[in-house]
Amino acid sequence: MSDVSAVSDVTEQVHLTALRQPSVTDAAAWHRVVAAAVAHDLPAVPPPTPGQIHAQLTKPALDSQQLMWLAAAPDGTVTGVAALRLFSSPGQDHLAELRLHVDPAHRRHGTGSQLLAAVVAACRTEDRRSLITEATAGGPGAAFCDRWGFRRVLDLDHLVLDLRRVDARRIDELCDAGRPGYRLTGWTGTVPDELADAFAAAKGAMNDMPVGDLDYGTLRWDADRVRAMAEVVSGRGDTLLTVAAVHDDGTVAGYTEVVLPQGGAGWAVQYDTAVVPAHRGHGLGVWVKAAMLRRLRAEHPHVATIETDNAQDNVHMLAVNRRLGFEIAWRTHEYQLDLPVH
Ligand SMILES: CC(C)(COP(=O)(O)OP(=O)(O)OC[C@H]1O[C@@H](n2cnc3c(N)ncnc32)[C@H](O)[C@@H]1OP(=O)(O)O)[C@@H](O)C(=O)NCCC(=O)NCCS
């Protein structure tokens, strides 16, 4: 059987609640489940803090809304959680993204399947043709996705860089080597007004990153969207750092973004790195990323680790990351469930 709508026939009693406005108690229960799942499935990764989860559940995201469900056992214990992100921008309004976690102590009793059935029903109501989710390679999420007919559409390497082991002199050399015709700049939070249009144009370069068979769609960036994205990050209490290479003609030729999650205890997350097609082949990717490492050392010395992920066939980005000392820590797959559209 691969039709998830039939799961209620085969699972134990699980009570689902759709959350409209998660309360503090809901957020605490959600945190308990996710923290237990991450500690069990990815022990090398620090579990999210209660504050991070509260922000994920209650703060607005960019061009999307989120539906949420809690699953509880008959005694009321919350045993599983599902968050479904419904994208709303014109190039992505076919897409929904699932984050699903079941407490390791309550697995293989049908809880994940019950949550997925509610998620798939919501996707139908919302007229979504593609439901995507990420699962660790070889882990229970991958088996679960196989079970319910998801297709594996993209393989990702997750890499980490231990900043305490980075050779600061080498990073300085890479930064100082210079690139004729380009200068480095950087900012925290929202892009300065004078660079906003040029930066939005460069953001479009992310649309050609390799995404395998993922039905991800395309995003159109303008200055307002760039500002809105920075506001979403700061609204969650996180800090967005950007380093960019600007060409003499004013074009933003490449950039890299790192987010420092609130209360993140030294664990930073790489967001975009992109070089605009016309400016590729000049070493700008390594340059902006090395400059980001130097900036972190100077301005945020408590940051010890940066996590990034790359599609396994994104050979250029992987080469840049390896050159800077990033090492593969774990692998994931992106899965997609293709849904009938009415
Ligand atoms: C994936 C996850 C949500 C499954 O939750 P769950 O409540 O255990 O799932 P179910 O009991 O409904 O499992 C349904 C079926 O999926 C498959 N499955 C689930 N976990 C499995 C495992 N560890 N090994 C093999 N098959 C598994 C089985 O076919 C299972 O049916 P069965 O128990 O009758 O054999 C849970 O393991 C989890 O939270 N994992 C970490 C987070 C994650 O990877 N999320 C992404 C997945 S969308």
PDBQT file of the ligand as one rigid body, heavy atoms in Angstrom, charges set to zero:
ROOT
HETATM    1  C1  LIG A 401      10.440   9.390   9.799  1.00  0.00    +0.000 C 
HETATM    2  C2  LIG A 401       9.618   9.425  11.082  1.00  0.00    +0.000 C 
HETATM    3  C3  LIG A 401       8.785  10.704  11.067  1.00  0.00    +0.000 C 
HETATM    4  C4  LIG A 401       8.670   8.199  11.067  1.00  0.00    +0.000 C 
HETATM    5  O1  LIG A 401       7.779   8.271  12.177  1.00  0.00    +0.000 OA
HETATM    6  P1  LIG A 401       7.022   6.950  12.712  1.00  0.00    +0.000 P 
HETATM    7  O2  LIG A 401       5.904   7.381  13.585  1.00  0.00    +0.000 OA
HETATM    8  O3  LIG A 401       7.984   5.986  13.273  1.00  0.00    +0.000 OA
HETATM    9  O4  LIG A 401       6.434   6.377  11.337  1.00  0.00    +0.000 OA
HETATM   10  P2  LIG A 401       5.360   5.221  11.139  1.00  0.00    +0.000 P 
HETATM   11  O5  LIG A 401       5.237   4.373  12.351  1.00  0.00    +0.000 OA
HETATM   12  O6  LIG A 401       4.105   5.839  10.642  1.00  0.00    +0.000 OA
HETATM   13  O7  LIG A 401       6.043   4.362   9.960  1.00  0.00    +0.000 OA
HETATM   14  C5  LIG A 401       5.381   4.049   8.754  1.00  0.00    +0.000 C 
HETATM   15  C6  LIG A 401       6.247   3.144   7.912  1.00  0.00    +0.000 C 
HETATM   16  O8  LIG A 401       7.451   3.826   7.500  1.00  0.00    +0.000 OA
HETATM   17  C7  LIG A 401       8.526   2.854   7.442  1.00  0.00    +0.000 C 
HETATM   18  N1  LIG A 401       9.528   3.143   8.481  1.00  0.00    +0.000 N 
HETATM   19  C8  LIG A 401       9.488   4.105   9.429  1.00  0.00    +0.000 A 
HETATM   20  N2  LIG A 401      10.624   4.090  10.178  1.00  0.00    +0.000 NA
HETATM   21  C9  LIG A 401      11.387   3.088   9.700  1.00  0.00    +0.000 A 
HETATM   22  C10 LIG A 401      12.664   2.556  10.046  1.00  0.00    +0.000 A 
HETATM   23  N3  LIG A 401      13.356   3.069  11.093  1.00  0.00    +0.000 N 
HETATM   24  N4  LIG A 401      13.148   1.527   9.330  1.00  0.00    +0.000 NA
HETATM   25  C11 LIG A 401      12.451   0.995   8.299  1.00  0.00    +0.000 A 
HETATM   26  N5  LIG A 401      11.230   1.449   7.922  1.00  0.00    +0.000 NA
HETATM   27  C12 LIG A 401      10.700   2.488   8.616  1.00  0.00    +0.000 A 
HETATM   28  C13 LIG A 401       7.893   1.499   7.724  1.00  0.00    +0.000 C 
HETATM   29  O9  LIG A 401       7.409   0.981   6.495  1.00  0.00    +0.000 OA
HETATM   30  C14 LIG A 401       6.732   1.904   8.621  1.00  0.00    +0.000 C 
HETATM   31  O10 LIG A 401       5.713   0.940   8.656  1.00  0.00    +0.000 OA
HETATM   32  P3  LIG A 401       5.850  -0.332   9.669  1.00  0.00    +0.000 P 
HETATM   33  O11 LIG A 401       6.241   0.178  11.002  1.00  0.00    +0.000 OA
HETATM   34  O12 LIG A 401       4.460  -0.939   9.631  1.00  0.00    +0.000 OA
HETATM   35  O13 LIG A 401       6.890  -1.222   9.065  1.00  0.00    +0.000 OA
HETATM   36  C15 LIG A 401      10.501   9.368  12.339  1.00  0.00    +0.000 C 
HETATM   37  O14 LIG A 401      11.387   8.253  12.252  1.00  0.00    +0.000 OA
HETATM   38  C16 LIG A 401      11.343  10.609  12.544  1.00  0.00    +0.000 C 
HETATM   39  O15 LIG A 401      10.916  11.533  13.231  1.00  0.00    +0.000 OA
HETATM   40  N6  LIG A 401      12.555  10.641  11.937  1.00  0.00    +0.000 N 
HETATM   41  C17 LIG A 401      13.448  11.793  12.020  1.00  0.00    +0.000 C 
HETATM   42  C18 LIG A 401      12.902  12.970  11.244  1.00  0.00    +0.000 C 
HETATM   43  C19 LIG A 401      12.848  12.721   9.742  1.00  0.00    +0.000 C 
HETATM   44  O16 LIG A 401      13.641  12.028   9.161  1.00  0.00    +0.000 OA
HETATM   45  N7  LIG A 401      11.870  13.376   9.091  1.00  0.00    +0.000 N 
HETATM   46  C20 LIG A 401      11.747  13.341   7.642  1.00  0.00    +0.000 C 
HETATM   47  C21 LIG A 401      10.808  12.292   7.184  1.00  0.00    +0.000 C 
HETATM   48  S1  LIG A 401       9.421  13.027   6.396  1.00  0.00    +0.000 SA
ENDROOT
TORSDOF 0
